[in-house]
Structure formats: structure tokens, C-alpha cells
Amino acid sequence: KYKPYYRNVKVCEEWYNFSNFKIWYDEHFVLGTKVDLDKDLVSNGGNIYSPESCAFITHFLNTVFENRGMKNNIVKNKSKKYSASMSILNKNMIIGEFETEKEAINALFQYKKKYITDIAEKSRNKVPDYVYQAMLNWDVKNAA
């Protein structure tokens, strides 16, 4: 009711047995860290919590890689051009103004890919390699 975006999310059968989840948890959780259990990044927007799809990541990263955290905006303005921007955690980033909607969309995807690649590089050696690789491989077009 309070978080309808979890309506179609599932947990794998293996984790119905808490002992199985606890084994995975102990192998992946780093004591002293403040992190979220994420199912979006590794599975590129999947809807199942499982050993193959989950990672512990910071809340900021979790927000960037979920559908609610990063918003795209392309608007036809008064001069009949297309303005493209992206918002992350309510911080608006102006990408530019373009002659066609297609140019604006392409610029948005390029900007988003560079933004995510920069985050991945800043996170390198601070996150497990499979999380770093998932960031580099994030499909910005399908996750838009």
C-alpha cells in the first residue's frame, strides 16, 4: 500500500528458508557499512530478490539504479526545439537544446551513460567487482 512499486516484486524460493538467505548475507555484507539490499542493479531492473540478482549497495547507488531515482525530461520549448534534462534525487541537470526529439533522446542517453560510467569509476575498488561491472553494463535505454 505504501510502496506500490514493490507490488510485482518477488523473493526466490531458496530465500524462503531464512538460513539460505543468512548464508548469502554473511558472504556479501560488509560489517560497519550502511547499505541497501538491491535487486535492480545486477539484474538491470529485475523484480526478483535472489542470490543471482542482489547486491548490497549504498542508498545513493540504489536510488540511481531504480526506476524512481533517475527521471528523464524532454520538452518541446517555445522556440520549437527540444530541451533535455535529467533529474537525480531532485537535482536537475540540464543536458541541452536540440533541433529534433530524436537528437534530444540520444543526448539524454549519452549523458546518462556517462554519468553512470563516472559513478562506476568512482566506486571502483569500493564495491565488489560484480557490482562495478553491473554499473558499467547498465542498459540506460531499457532502464529509462
C-alpha positions in Angstrom: 0.0 0.0 0.0 2.7 2.5 1.0 5.2 1.3 -1.7 3.2 0.2 -4.8 6.4 -0.2 -6.9 7.0 -3.4 -4.9 3.7 -4.9 -5.9 5.2 -7.3 -8.6 8.4 -8.0 -6.8 9.2 -11.5 -5.6 11.7 -13.4 -3.5 13.3 -16.5 -4.8 12.1 -19.8 -3.3 15.6 -20.5 -2.0 15.4 -17.5 0.3 12.0 -18.5 1.8 14.3 -20.6 4.0 15.9 -17.8 6.1 19.1 -20.0 6.7 19.8 -19.8 3.0 19.4 -16.0 2.9 21.6 -15.7 6.0 24.4 -17.7 4.3 24.3 -15.3 1.3 24.0 -12.3 3.6 27.1 -13.3 5.6 29.1 -13.8 2.4 28.2 -10.4 0.9 27.5 -7.9 3.8 30.5 -5.8 5.0 30.2 -5.1 8.7 30.1 -1.4 9.5 28.6 -0.3 6.2 25.3 1.4 5.7 23.8 -0.2 2.6 20.6 -1.3 1.0 19.8 -4.7 -0.3 19.3 -4.0 -4.1 17.8 -6.2 -6.8 17.8 -3.7 -9.6 21.5 -3.1 -10.5 22.8 -6.6 -11.0 19.7 -7.8 -12.8 19.2 -4.5 -14.7 15.8 -3.6 -13.3 14.7 -7.1 -12.5 11.9 -7.9 -10.0 13.2 -10.9 -8.0 15.3 -10.8 -4.9 17.8 -13.8 -5.3 21.5 -14.6 -4.9 22.0 -14.0 -8.6 20.2 -10.6 -8.7 21.1 -8.9 -5.4 23.9 -6.8 -4.0 24.5 -4.6 -1.1 25.0 -1.0 -2.3 24.8 2.5 -0.9 21.4 4.2 -0.7 22.5 6.7 -3.3 23.5 4.0 -5.8 20.3 2.1 -5.1 18.3 5.2 -5.9 20.2 5.9 -9.1 19.6 2.4 -10.5 16.0 2.1 -9.6 13.2 3.5 -11.8 12.2 6.0 -9.2 15.6 7.6 -8.7 16.5 8.9 -12.1 14.0 10.8 -14.2 14.3 11.9 -17.8 12.7 15.0 -19.2 12.4 16.0 -22.8 10.2 19.0 -23.6 9.4 21.0 -26.7 10.0 24.6 -25.8 8.7 27.9 -27.0 11.4 28.1 -29.8 10.1 24.7 -31.1 13.3 23.0 -30.0 13.6 20.1 -27.6 15.1 20.7 -24.2 16.6 17.6 -22.5 17.4 17.3 -18.8 17.8 14.6 -16.2 16.9 14.6 -12.5 18.6 12.5 -9.9 17.3 12.8 -6.3 15.6 16.0 -7.2 18.8 17.5 -8.6 18.1 18.8 -12.1 20.9 18.5 -14.7 20.4 20.4 -18.0 21.7 18.5 -21.0 20.9 20.9 -23.8 18.6 22.1 -26.5 18.2 20.1 -29.7 16.5 20.5 -33.1 14.7 17.2 -33.0 13.3 14.9 -30.4 15.5 12.1 -31.6 18.6 14.2 -31.0 17.4 15.1 -27.5 16.7 11.4 -26.7 20.2 10.4 -28.0 21.9 13.2 -26.0 20.0 12.1 -22.9 21.1 8.5 -23.2 24.7 9.6 -23.8 24.6 11.9 -20.8 23.1 9.2 -18.6 25.6 6.6 -19.7 28.5 8.9 -19.0 27.0 9.8 -15.6 26.7 6.1 -14.7 30.2 5.3 -16.0 31.6 8.1 -13.9 29.8 6.8 -10.8 31.2 3.3 -11.6 34.7 4.6 -11.9 34.4 6.5 -8.5 33.1 3.3 -7.0 35.8 1.0 -8.4 37.6 -0.9 -5.6 34.9 0.3 -3.1 32.3 -2.1 -4.3 32.5 -5.8 -5.3 33.7 -6.3 -8.9 30.4 -7.8 -10.0 28.6 -4.5 -8.8 31.2 -2.4 -10.6 30.7 -4.5 -13.8 26.9 -4.2 -13.5 27.2 -0.4 -13.4 29.4 -0.4 -16.5 26.9 -2.7 -18.3 23.8 -0.8 -17.2 21.4 -0.6 -20.1 20.3 3.1 -19.9 17.8 2.7 -22.7 15.9 -0.2 -21.2 16.0 1.3 -17.7 14.7 4.7 -18.9 
